Amino acid sequence: MDKDIKRVIYIEKIDAAFRMVPVVAILGPRQTGKTTLVKMYFVRERGQDEGR
């Protein structure tokens, strides 16, 4: 499966988790894209990149 497709799936899962609870933890080993995934999620939610 393509990396981008996997990220879209995970972003949808994060979105579903935020609909159930106000805080969501993203856990995993080092350098697996956790920060990138969260940045992608918030850029998508806000519709803009704040440069962070």
Secondary structure, DSSP 8 states (H G I E B T S, - for coil): --HHHHHHHHHHHHHHHHHH-S------STTSSHHHHHHHHHHHHHTS----
